[in-house]
């Protein structure tokens, strides 16, 4: 797995909405507009296979809420507001959502502060 941040010392504040008890952010994944769920219970970010643009890949089986499914691990480029992140992601053929941000992205930061009153997520990089 690899990951890089575009602005290491800069704090990023991203607006979010809450729908059906989940936190959602507007983003781009590999250039595709997407509405992503923030999921602190997911170890890996997940996207539909149609978002995969780099075909250097590795097939794996992953456990989902619906059981074991075949998936592809490949690079992903995220644009969330002014935040740019490169990481590896899991791509699923029959994934019905636009994607979710998991711990693989969140753990790249020293702090991730969710402010429900202001409806922002603040990503604070390691110093």
TORSE-654462 format. One line per field, with one value per residue (C-alpha): residue in one letter; x, y, z; residue number from 1. Coordinates in nm, 4 decimals. Layout:
BEGIN
aa: c(A;...)
px: c(X;...)
py: c(Y;...)
pz: c(Z;...)
i: c(NUM;...)
***
This chain:
BEGIN
aa: c(X;X;X;X;X;X;X;X;X;X;X;X;X;X;X;X;X;X;X;X;X;X;X;X;X;X;X;X;X;X;X;X;X;X;X;X;X;X;X;X;X;X;X;X;X;X;X;X;X;X;X;X;X;X;X;X;X;X;X;X;X;X;X;X;X;X;X;X;X;X;X;X;X;X;X;X;X;X;X;X;X;X;X;X;X;X;X;X;X;X;X;X;X;X;X;X;X;X;X;X;X;X;X;X;X;X;X;X;X;X;X;X;X;X;X;X;X;X;X;X;X;X;X;X;X;X;X)
px: c(0.0000;0.1260;0.0054;0.1174;-0.0279;0.0032;0.0528;0.2160;0.1998;-0.1373;-0.4581;-0.7601;-1.1224;-1.3780;-1.7569;-1.9773;-2.3430;-2.5175;-2.7680;-2.9117;-2.6772;-2.3612;-2.1112;-2.0813;-1.8277;-1.8172;-1.4970;-1.3328;-1.1826;-0.9452;-1.1177;-1.4736;-1.7118;-1.8293;-2.0205;-1.8143;-1.9118;-1.6652;-1.6409;-1.4065;-1.4943;-1.3556;-0.9861;-0.9630;-1.1329;-1.3741;-1.4993;-1.6941;-1.4777;-1.5824;-1.3672;-1.0510;-0.8188;-0.4806;-0.4749;-0.1760;-0.3842;-0.4006;-0.7088;-0.8137;-1.1140;-1.2520;-1.5055;-1.8054;-2.1297;-2.2739;-1.9922;-1.6743;-1.6440;-1.3711;-1.2113;-0.9185;-0.6542;-0.5175;-0.3989;-0.6479;-0.6218;-0.8646;-0.9569;-1.1648;-1.1954;-0.8358;-0.7028;-0.5212;-0.4381;-0.2829;-0.3418;-0.4358;-0.8039;-1.0320;-1.2501;-1.5631;-1.7465;-2.0992;-2.0503;-2.3704;-2.2454;-2.0041;-1.7424;-1.6224;-1.3189;-1.1656;-0.8874;-0.6228;-0.6784;-0.7698;-0.4606;-0.2394;-0.3239;-0.2273;-0.5857;-0.9177;-1.1649;-1.5334;-1.7247;-2.0960;-2.2010;-1.9928;-2.0393;-1.6693;-1.3985;-1.0536;-0.7592;-0.4449;-0.1245;0.1606;0.4307)
py: c(0.0000;0.3483;0.6940;1.0498;1.3860;1.6931;1.9544;1.7973;2.0897;2.2307;2.1686;2.0954;2.1705;1.9877;2.0388;1.7343;1.6411;1.3818;1.1503;0.8265;0.8461;0.8625;1.1387;1.2185;1.4350;1.5457;1.4388;1.3163;0.9696;0.9225;1.2229;1.0874;1.3019;1.1011;1.1332;0.9371;0.7997;0.8419;0.4965;0.4643;0.0945;0.0202;-0.0621;0.0158;0.2722;0.1110;0.2235;0.0785;-0.0904;0.1758;0.4302;0.2242;0.3971;0.2359;-0.1291;-0.2327;-0.4473;-0.7392;-0.9580;-1.0489;-1.1732;-0.9323;-0.9704;-0.7396;-0.7171;-0.9507;-1.2066;-1.2743;-1.1121;-1.0798;-0.7373;-0.5552;-0.3587;-0.0664;0.2930;0.5734;0.9513;1.1447;1.5118;1.6176;1.9951;2.1239;1.7933;1.5616;1.2065;0.9129;0.5672;0.2147;0.1267;-0.1706;-0.1741;-0.3922;-0.4925;-0.4709;-0.1920;0.0140;0.3260;0.5818;0.4918;0.5149;0.6603;0.4162;0.4105;0.3772;0.7477;0.8682;0.7225;0.9366;1.2302;1.3146;1.4205;1.4082;1.6345;1.5991;1.9137;1.8375;2.1933;2.3471;2.0354;2.0210;1.7597;1.8952;1.6891;1.7798;1.6305;1.4867;1.7451)
pz: c(0.0000;-0.0751;0.0096;-0.0308;0.0628;-0.1560;0.1173;0.4209;0.6647;0.5632;0.7568;0.5379;0.6366;0.4281;0.4452;0.4960;0.5167;0.7300;0.5651;0.7013;1.0006;0.7859;0.7063;0.3337;0.1455;-0.2159;-0.3856;-0.7018;-0.7250;-1.0174;-1.1775;-1.1314;-0.9216;-0.6212;-0.2970;-0.0431;0.2944;0.5809;0.7412;1.0386;1.0593;0.7126;0.7002;0.3266;0.1024;-0.1443;-0.4847;-0.7761;-1.0410;-1.2959;-1.1018;-1.1518;-1.4004;-1.3302;-1.4317;-1.2256;-1.0000;-0.7662;-0.7304;-0.3777;-0.1852;0.0716;0.3470;0.3148;0.5089;0.2443;0.2665;0.0704;-0.2754;-0.5390;-0.5584;-0.7160;-0.5252;-0.7298;-0.6865;-0.6230;-0.6367;-0.4129;-0.4359;-0.1376;-0.1324;-0.1373;-0.0009;-0.2424;-0.1365;-0.3215;-0.1793;-0.2690;-0.2753;-0.3149;-0.6265;-0.6319;-0.9498;-0.8058;-0.5511;-0.5459;-0.3626;-0.5081;-0.2492;0.1052;0.2760;0.5219;0.7777;0.5045;0.4332;0.7835;0.9512;0.7254;0.9518;1.3074;1.3783;1.1980;1.3740;1.2918;1.3904;1.3658;1.4518;1.1703;0.9520;0.8666;0.8873;0.9646;0.8435;1.0414;0.9006;1.1053;1.1820)
i: c(1;2;3;4;5;6;7;8;9;10;11;12;13;14;15;16;17;18;19;20;21;22;23;24;25;26;27;28;29;30;31;32;33;34;35;36;37;38;39;40;41;42;43;44;45;46;47;48;49;50;51;52;53;54;55;56;57;58;59;60;61;62;63;64;65;66;67;68;69;70;71;72;73;74;75;76;77;78;79;80;81;82;83;84;85;86;87;88;89;90;91;92;93;94;95;96;97;98;99;100;101;102;103;104;105;106;107;108;109;110;111;112;113;114;115;116;117;118;119;120;121;122;123;124;125;126;127)
***
